């Protein structure tokens, strides 16, 4: 069924493939997904080496989706590659839009609030640690609300190969149910960030501002689909100039 929203997204998609933006997007979306896979591979094996030395085992497994209820951010650069994937997989694009409508009622207000707090803190030149500390109560509240990610279907992520690096670098070595919102146990969680070489590779293929500027995953993807990358990039430039 064709709706005003789907027509709008189709118009944006056509613009995304034209001119300098289109040329840049084609080159970027060809290289970036492969780079993400390499970074994820390196991060995963680094994590395995770490927990092996600690005599621990990873408990994350297919179908365990407790972490898919957290507030998750994505950079403009990474989000552009996800949108490109959705353009090619219309089934999942349609599913995201349907799930997003449900997410609007449960998750948008608090996610948008956290986004604004983070961007304001960045403009004030606060450190990453301080930003995370200041927004942690809101992020914890988001998780406690048991808000499902719009990319989750039957407990599985349908952009798994291109999920944000914050998702793919998030692991647990405690029983899976300890990660549930209502658990009385504190899960043993590990966040593995890419090494310096991988971060430099990401910076090499795009403007560093597109890597640093982040919004919540659902909001960023929806904005790119309905507004286009040019408009979002202009916002990035304005934010960087503050």
MOQUI-V911839 format. One record per residue. N is the residue number from 1. RES is the residue in one letter. SS is DSSP state (H for helix, E for strand, - for the rest). OMEGA is omega in whole degrees, -180 to 180 (NA if undefined). Layout:
n:N res:RES ss:SS omega:OMEGA
n:N res:RES ss:SS omega:OMEGA
//
This chain:
n:1 res:X ss:- omega:179
n:2 res:X ss:- omega:-180
n:3 res:X ss:- omega:175
n:4 res:X ss:H omega:180
n:5 res:X ss:H omega:-179
n:6 res:X ss:H omega:176
n:7 res:X ss:H omega:178
n:8 res:X ss:H omega:-180
n:9 res:X ss:H omega:178
n:10 res:X ss:H omega:178
n:11 res:X ss:H omega:179
n:12 res:X ss:H omega:-179
n:13 res:X ss:H omega:179
n:14 res:X ss:H omega:178
n:15 res:X ss:H omega:-178
n:16 res:X ss:H omega:-177
n:17 res:X ss:- omega:-178
n:18 res:X ss:- omega:171
n:19 res:X ss:H omega:-178
n:20 res:X ss:H omega:178
n:21 res:X ss:H omega:-179
n:22 res:X ss:H omega:179
n:23 res:X ss:H omega:179
n:24 res:X ss:H omega:-178
n:25 res:X ss:H omega:-179
n:26 res:X ss:H omega:-180
n:27 res:X ss:H omega:-178
n:28 res:X ss:H omega:-177
n:29 res:X ss:H omega:174
n:30 res:X ss:H omega:-175
n:31 res:X ss:H omega:-171
n:32 res:X ss:H omega:-179
n:33 res:X ss:H omega:178
n:34 res:X ss:H omega:178
n:35 res:X ss:H omega:178
n:36 res:X ss:H omega:179
n:37 res:X ss:H omega:179
n:38 res:X ss:H omega:179
n:39 res:X ss:H omega:180
n:40 res:X ss:H omega:179
n:41 res:X ss:H omega:-179
n:42 res:X ss:H omega:-179
n:43 res:X ss:H omega:-179
n:44 res:X ss:H omega:-178
n:45 res:X ss:H omega:174
n:46 res:X ss:H omega:178
n:47 res:X ss:H omega:180
n:48 res:X ss:H omega:178
n:49 res:X ss:H omega:-179
n:50 res:X ss:H omega:-176
n:51 res:X ss:H omega:176
n:52 res:X ss:H omega:177
n:53 res:X ss:H omega:180
n:54 res:X ss:- omega:-179
n:55 res:X ss:- omega:176
n:56 res:X ss:- omega:178
n:57 res:X ss:- omega:178
n:58 res:X ss:- omega:-179
n:59 res:X ss:- omega:180
n:60 res:X ss:- omega:180
n:61 res:X ss:- omega:179
n:62 res:X ss:- omega:-180
n:63 res:X ss:- omega:175
n:64 res:X ss:- omega:-171
n:65 res:X ss:- omega:179
n:66 res:X ss:H omega:-178
n:67 res:X ss:H omega:180
n:68 res:X ss:H omega:177
n:69 res:X ss:H omega:177
n:70 res:X ss:- omega:168
n:71 res:X ss:- omega:-177
n:72 res:X ss:- omega:177
n:73 res:X ss:E omega:176
n:74 res:X ss:E omega:178
n:75 res:X ss:E omega:176
n:76 res:X ss:H omega:-178
n:77 res:X ss:H omega:-179
n:78 res:X ss:H omega:-178
n:79 res:X ss:H omega:178
n:80 res:X ss:H omega:179
n:81 res:X ss:H omega:177
n:82 res:X ss:H omega:179
n:83 res:X ss:H omega:178
n:84 res:X ss:H omega:176
n:85 res:X ss:H omega:-179
n:86 res:X ss:H omega:176
n:87 res:X ss:H omega:-178
n:88 res:X ss:H omega:-178
n:89 res:X ss:- omega:-172
n:90 res:X ss:H omega:178
n:91 res:X ss:H omega:-177
n:92 res:X ss:H omega:173
n:93 res:X ss:H omega:179
n:94 res:X ss:H omega:-179
n:95 res:X ss:H omega:178
n:96 res:X ss:H omega:-179
n:97 res:X ss:H omega:178
n:98 res:X ss:H omega:179
n:99 res:X ss:H omega:-179
n:100 res:X ss:H omega:178
n:101 res:X ss:H omega:177
n:102 res:X ss:H omega:-179
n:103 res:X ss:H omega:179
n:104 res:X ss:H omega:-177
n:105 res:X ss:H omega:-174
n:106 res:X ss:H omega:-170
n:107 res:X ss:H omega:-172
n:108 res:X ss:H omega:-173
n:109 res:X ss:H omega:-177
n:110 res:X ss:H omega:178
n:111 res:X ss:H omega:178
n:112 res:X ss:H omega:178
n:113 res:X ss:H omega:180
n:114 res:X ss:H omega:179
n:115 res:X ss:H omega:-178
n:116 res:X ss:H omega:178
n:117 res:X ss:H omega:-179
n:118 res:X ss:H omega:-180
n:119 res:X ss:H omega:178
n:120 res:X ss:H omega:180
n:121 res:X ss:H omega:178
n:122 res:X ss:H omega:179
n:123 res:X ss:H omega:179
n:124 res:X ss:- omega:177
n:125 res:X ss:- omega:174
n:126 res:X ss:- omega:178
n:127 res:X ss:- omega:179
n:128 res:X ss:H omega:180
n:129 res:X ss:H omega:-179
n:130 res:X ss:H omega:178
n:131 res:X ss:H omega:180
n:132 res:X ss:H omega:179
n:133 res:X ss:H omega:-177
n:134 res:X ss:H omega:-177
n:135 res:X ss:H omega:-178
n:136 res:X ss:H omega:179
n:137 res:X ss:H omega:179
n:138 res:X ss:H omega:179
n:139 res:X ss:H omega:178
n:140 res:X ss:H omega:177
n:141 res:X ss:H omega:178
n:142 res:X ss:H omega:-179
n:143 res:X ss:H omega:-180
n:144 res:X ss:H omega:179
n:145 res:X ss:- omega:176
n:146 res:X ss:- omega:-179
n:147 res:X ss:- omega:-177
n:148 res:X ss:- omega:176
n:149 res:X ss:- omega:180
n:150 res:X ss:- omega:178
n:151 res:X ss:- omega:-178
n:152 res:X ss:E omega:177
n:153 res:X ss:E omega:-179
n:154 res:X ss:- omega:177
n:155 res:X ss:- omega:-178
n:156 res:X ss:E omega:-179
n:157 res:X ss:E omega:-178
n:158 res:X ss:- omega:168
n:159 res:X ss:- omega:-172
n:160 res:X ss:H omega:-178
n:161 res:X ss:H omega:-179
n:162 res:X ss:H omega:-179
n:163 res:X ss:- omega:-180
n:164 res:X ss:- omega:-179
n:165 res:X ss:H omega:177
n:166 res:X ss:H omega:177
n:167 res:X ss:H omega:-175
n:168 res:X ss:H omega:178
n:169 res:X ss:- omega:-176
n:170 res:X ss:E omega:-175
n:171 res:X ss:E omega:177
n:172 res:X ss:E omega:175
n:173 res:X ss:- omega:177
n:174 res:X ss:- omega:179
n:175 res:X ss:- omega:-174
n:176 res:X ss:H omega:-176
n:177 res:X ss:H omega:175
n:178 res:X ss:H omega:-180
n:179 res:X ss:H omega:-178
n:180 res:X ss:- omega:-178
n:181 res:X ss:- omega:-176
n:182 res:X ss:- omega:-176
n:183 res:X ss:- omega:176
n:184 res:X ss:- omega:-180
n:185 res:X ss:- omega:175
n:186 res:X ss:- omega:-179
n:187 res:X ss:- omega:178
n:188 res:X ss:- omega:-173
n:189 res:X ss:E omega:179
n:190 res:X ss:E omega:176
n:191 res:X ss:E omega:-178
n:192 res:X ss:- omega:179
n:193 res:X ss:- omega:179
n:194 res:X ss:- omega:177
n:195 res:X ss:- omega:-176
n:196 res:X ss:H omega:-179
n:197 res:X ss:H omega:-180
n:198 res:X ss:H omega:178
n:199 res:X ss:H omega:178
n:200 res:X ss:H omega:178
n:201 res:X ss:H omega:178
n:202 res:X ss:H omega:-180
n:203 res:X ss:H omega:-177
n:204 res:X ss:H omega:-171
n:205 res:X ss:- omega:179
n:206 res:X ss:- omega:177
n:207 res:X ss:- omega:-177
n:208 res:X ss:H omega:-180
n:209 res:X ss:H omega:179
n:210 res:X ss:H omega:176
n:211 res:X ss:H omega:-175
n:212 res:X ss:H omega:-176
n:213 res:X ss:- omega:-176
n:214 res:X ss:E omega:170
n:215 res:X ss:E omega:176
n:216 res:X ss:E omega:-175
n:217 res:X ss:H omega:-178
n:218 res:X ss:H omega:-177
n:219 res:X ss:H omega:-179
n:220 res:X ss:H omega:-178
n:221 res:X ss:H omega:-179
n:222 res:X ss:H omega:180
n:223 res:X ss:H omega:178
n:224 res:X ss:H omega:179
n:225 res:X ss:H omega:-173
n:226 res:X ss:H omega:-179
n:227 res:X ss:H omega:-178
n:228 res:X ss:- omega:-175
n:229 res:X ss:H omega:-179
n:230 res:X ss:H omega:-179
n:231 res:X ss:H omega:-179
n:232 res:X ss:H omega:179
n:233 res:X ss:H omega:177
n:234 res:X ss:H omega:177
n:235 res:X ss:H omega:178
n:236 res:X ss:H omega:-180
n:237 res:X ss:H omega:179
n:238 res:X ss:H omega:180
n:239 res:X ss:H omega:-178
n:240 res:X ss:H omega:-177
n:241 res:X ss:- omega:-177
n:242 res:X ss:- omega:NA
//
